[in-house]
Amino acid sequence: MVEAAGIDLLNLLLVITLAWIFGTLVERVGYPALMGEILAGIVFGPALLGLLHPSETLEIFAEFGVFLLMIYVGMEVDIHDLFELGPQSLMVAFGGFAVPFGLGYLVGGLIGVSVEQALFIGIAMAATSLATKSRILVDLDVLDTRVAGVLLGGALLSDVGVMVVFTGVMGFVETGDVTLLGIGLVAGEALLYFAAALVFGDRFLPYIWVQLEDWMERHKYVDKTSAFTVALVVALVFAFFAALVDLHMIIGGFIAGLFLRQAQLDPEIYDHMYDVMYDLAMGLFAPIFFVTVAFELTLDVFTESLGLLALIVATAFVSKILGSWLFTLPTKLSSREGLVIGFGMNGRGTVEIVIVSIALSAGVIGQELFSILVFTAIFTTALVPPTVKWGIDWLEESGDLVMMRVDFEAE
């Protein structure tokens, strides 16, 4: 038993070390760390060298990593900004979601998969990556442009939309009920959860937190560590109630993150909470998740399913750009701006990989389709930095790079 524990610990040590090395190297060339972490899992995992292997310890850490990651993603979103974003961002979000989702579902029907699998292909194609876009726009020093504002707003709204649709699809998968009544019950449970979470998180949680903070201060219990612990407990409560209505725990984590941002905490305590959540999620647990994701990948898709892989990657790439661009045409954005925004919306990454991993663990999709969708996320994300950089240069040369201080009202 001691020997087995030592091997398990060595496996964990290697996963964390290789995730850090590969993630750092990939970030140095302008790509998100998760791509390096997946690469480490492919190279050193069962697919190639076999030095890393699945274990119960890694599975527990990876699952906790997904939960912390979704809390952090939620904390990146200001829920009030969702209602204040300009109509241009809303149009981009809708086009960037609806067109890829619809075409992804049609591709699923074309290749003859089940309804559930086709829905997950659609969700995977509709997903986007707010973090990837933020990093690229910072590197290009264009955060104060209209393109950047609309792109980030559209990505934020699109991510929320993907999570809502994912909630409904998972409810449908869990019940397996295809009747109109069954679909209505699933949708009703999801809407009830979101409504209750909105009321509690936006109206009552800030008040409860202030009262708790006052009580802890009076009894000299208040400190940064205690605040983080309470925040984690709040997130687990949201996850518990999500599970009660047959929703995945990451929905609860995401919703909790949204409202932790609104909780009117002392800025110093909130900043500490945010930093700790970031360090635990992005620095430790999430990298374990992304390395272990690669354990389930099969490189056989490049020989046995190359045509299907090419079809899904091409559809994902074209549909996201086309959908985003088409829905900017009725607004004041120029056609060129709309196209560059489409390039930026094309990156997927974190959200898609989390969603398809859950679909795999739930038995909805198999290893082949899982591998294809993960490689789709990798390939489309890899194309974002060069295409957006080219697009920004193109806008500058043509005089279409508009600063943010422009009226964003749609025509």
N, C-alpha and C positions, 0 to 999 in steps of 0.2 A: 504493500500500500504506500509506503514511504517512497519507493522507487517510482511508482505511478504518479504520485504527487509532484515529485521532482521533475519528471518529464512534462507534466502539465504546466508547471511553472516555467520551465525553459521554453515551451511552446508560446506561452503568453509573453515572455520577455522578448522572444524573436519577433512576434507579431507587432508589438509596440515599437520596438527599435526600427524594424524595416519600414513600418508605416511612417515613422518620423523622417527617416532618411529619404525615402522615395517621395513623400509629400513635400519635403523641403526642396528637393531637386526640381520637382515639377513646378512648384511656385516660383522658382528662380527664373523660369522661362515663360512666366505669365499665365499659367494655367492653375485651376483650383487644386488644392492638395488631394482631394478625394480621388482624382485621376491617378496620382502617383500611388495612393494607398491601394487602389484596385489593381494597379500594375504589379505592386509587390505581392499581392495575393495570387495573381496569375503566375508570376515567375517562380515564386517559392512555394506555392500551394500545390494541391493535387494535380492541377492542369499540366504543370511542367516538372519542376525539380522535386516536389514532394517533401520539402523540408518542414513545411507547416502543415498542420492537419486539424480538422474540426475536433472540438471537445466540448463537454458540457459547460466548462468554465467560460470558454470563449462565447458560447451561445448566450449565456446569462449576461455577460458583459456587453455583448453586441445588442441584445434586446434593450438593456438599460440605456445604451448609447443612443439608440433610435429615439427613445423617450426623451432624454435630455436634449437631443438635437432638435426635436420638434418644439420643446419649450423655448429653446433659444431662437428658433425661427419665428415663433409667435411673438417673442419679445422684440424682434426686429420690426414688427408691424404696429403702427399707430392706428387703432381701430377708428378713431375719429377722422383720420386722414382719408379713410376709405369712403366716407360720405362727402368729403370736400374736394376730392380729386376732380380735375376737369373732365369734361365729356370726351376729350380726345383720349385720355388714358382709359376711360371706360370702353370706348370703341375699339381701341387696340386690344384690350383684355378680352373683349367678346370675340373679336375676329381671330385673335391668336389662340383662343380656346375652342370655339365652335368648329372652325374649318378643320384643324387637325383631328379633333375628336371625331367628327363625322367621317372624314376620310379614313381614319384609323379603324373605325368600326366597319366601314365598307371593305377595307382590305381584309379584315378578319372574316367577313362573310365570303369574300372572294377565295380565300385559301381554305375555307371549309371548317373553321374552328367553331366551338360552341359560342352561344350568346355571351356567356360570362367572360370567356377569353377575348372575344371581340371587343367587349366593353373595356377590358383592361388594356388592350392595344390602343384603343381610343384615348383612354386616360393618359397612358404613357406618352403618346404623341402630343397631347394637349399640355402636358406639364412644362414648366419653365424653371429657371433658376435665378432668383433674385440676387443671391450672393455672388454668383459668377458675373452678373451684369454690373453690380456695384464695384467690384474689384477692377474690371476692365475700364469703366468710366473714370474711376479715380486715376488709374495709370495713364489714361489719355488726357487727363486734366480738362474734362468737358462737362463736369457736373452742373455747371451754371448755364447749360444750353437747353433749348426747348426739347431737343431730341432726348437728352438725358432725363429730363423731368417726366416726359410722357412715357419713355421706356421703363423707368423705374416704377411709375404709377401703374402702368399696364401689367408689368411683371408681378407686382404686389397683388393686384386684383385677380390676376390669372391664377396665382398660387392659391388664394383663398377659394376661388371657384373650383379648382381641381380638388381641394380637400373636401368641399361640400359634395361634389359628384362622387368622389371616392367613398364618402360616408354612405351615400345612397346605394352604390353598387355593392359595397361590403354587406350592407343590410340585406340586399337582394340575394347575395351569395349565401349568407348565413341561413336565411329562411328557406331558400330554394323554392319559394312560392311565386309562381308566374301568373297567378290570377290577378284581376284588377283590384280585388279587395286586399290581397297580399301585398301588392306594390303600394297601395294606399297606406297600409299599416306601417310598412317600412319607412315610407316618406314621412308619415305622421310622427313616428318615433324620433326620427332624425330632426325634424323641424321643432318638435317639442323640446328636445335636448338643446338645440341651438338657441331657442327662445329663452328657455330657463337659464342657460349659461349667460346669455346677453344681459338679462335682467339682473341676475345675481352678480355677475362680474363687473358690470358697468355702474350699477346703482348701489349695491350693498357691500361688495368687497372693499372698495376704498374706505367706507365708513368703518367696517369691521377691522380693517388693518390699522387705521388711525387709533381706534380704541385699544387694540391689542398692543400697539406700539407705546401708547401712554401707560398702559398697565405694566408692561415690561420695564419701562423706564422708572416708574415709581418703585418697583420691586428690585431695581438694579439688575434685571435680567437682559436688558436690551444690549445687544452687540451685533456686529456684522454676521457672525457665525449663526446666531439664533435667528436672525432675519432670513438668512438663506435656508435654514432648516424649515422654517414656517412656510417659505415659498415652495419648497419641495413638497411639503405636506399638502398645500393647496393644490398643486399640480396633480398629486396622487388622488386627491378627492375628485377632481374633475375627471381623471381617468377612470376612477371607480364608477362614477355615475354614467360615463360613456359606455362602459362595459355592461351596465345594467340594461341598457337599451340596445345591446348587441352591436355597439360601435367599437372600433379598435381603440386601444389605449392611446395611440399617438394622436387621435382626435382630441382626447382630453388634454394631453400635453400641449398641443398647439393652441387650444382655446385658453388654457391656463396662462400660457405665455402672453397672449393678447392682453389679458386683463391684469397680469402682474405689472405690465407697463403703465396701466392706467391707475394703479393703486395709491397714488399720491404719497409715495414714500419719501422719507428724507433723502435728498439727492445723493449724499455720500453713501448711505446704506444701499440705495438702489444701484448705484454704480458698482459697488462691491459685489452685490448679488449678481449683476449682469456679468461682471468680469469672471466670477467664479463659475457661473453657468457656462460661459464661453470656454473657459479653460478645461472644465470637466468634459464638456460635450466635444469640442473641436480638438482639444489637445490630448484626450485620453480615450474616452469611450466610443465616440463616433469613428475614429480611425480603426478601432478594432472591428466595428461593424463593416466598414468598407473593405477591409482586408478579407474578412470572412465571406462577404458577398462573392468575392472572386473564387472561393472554394466551390461554389455551385456552378460556376461557368464551365462550359465545355467548348473547347476550340474546334470541335468537330463541325460546328456550324459553318466554318470557313471552307470546308470541303464538301460536307453533305447538304448544307442548306444555304449555300452562298447566294443563290438566286432570291430566296425569301429574305435573307438579310439585306441584300441590295435593294429590294422592293420596299421594305419597311423603312430603311434609312433614307432612301430617296423621297418617299412619301412624307416622312416626318420633316425632312429639310424643306421641301417645297411648300408643304401645307402651312407650316408655321409662318414662313415669310409671306406667302400669298395671302393668308388670312389677315395677318397684321397690316399688310400694305393696303389691301382692298378696303378695310374698314377705316383707314385714315383718309381716304379720298373725299368723303363728304365733309371733312373738317378743314380748318385753315392750314393744316400742315401741307407742305408741298409733297408732290409725288416722290421726290428724292428722299425727303425726310422720312416718309412712310416706309420706303424700301430699307433704309438704314435701321429704322426701328425694327423692321422684320428680321434683319440680320441679328440684332441684339436679342430679340425674343426667342431665337432659335435654340439657344443653349438650354439644356434640361438639367442634368446633374442630380442633386440631392433628392428632391421630391420624387422624381420618377423612380430612382433606384430604391428608395424606401418603399414606395407603393408596389413595385413589381416583386420585391422581396417578400412582402406580406402576402401577395397573391401566390407566390411559390410555396410559402410555408402553409398556406391554407389549402393547397392542393388544387387551386383554380387553374394554374398554368404549369406546364412541365419545364424540364431543364432546358430543352431546346429553345422554346419561346422566351423563357427567362433570359437566356444568354443573348439572344437576338436583341431584346429590348434594352438590356444593360449596355451592350455594344453600341446600340443606337444612341443612348444617352452620352456615351463617351465620344463617339464620332461627331455628333452635332455640337456638343460643347467645345470640342477641339477646333471647330470651324468658326466659333464666335470671335475670338480675338483678332484674327487676320481680316475677317470680313468687316467687322465694325471699324477697325482702324482704317481700312481702305475706304469705307463709307464716309467716315468723318473727314478724311483728307479730300474726298470728292466733294463733300458739302462745302468745305472751306474754299476750294478752288472755284466753285460755282457761285459762291456768295449766299448759299442757302443755310449756313450754320447760324441759326437765330438764338440770341441770348434768352435766358429764362424770363426776363422782365417784359415779356410780351403777353398781351391779353390772350388767354387760352380758350376763350369761348368758341364753341363750335358754331359753324354757320347753320 
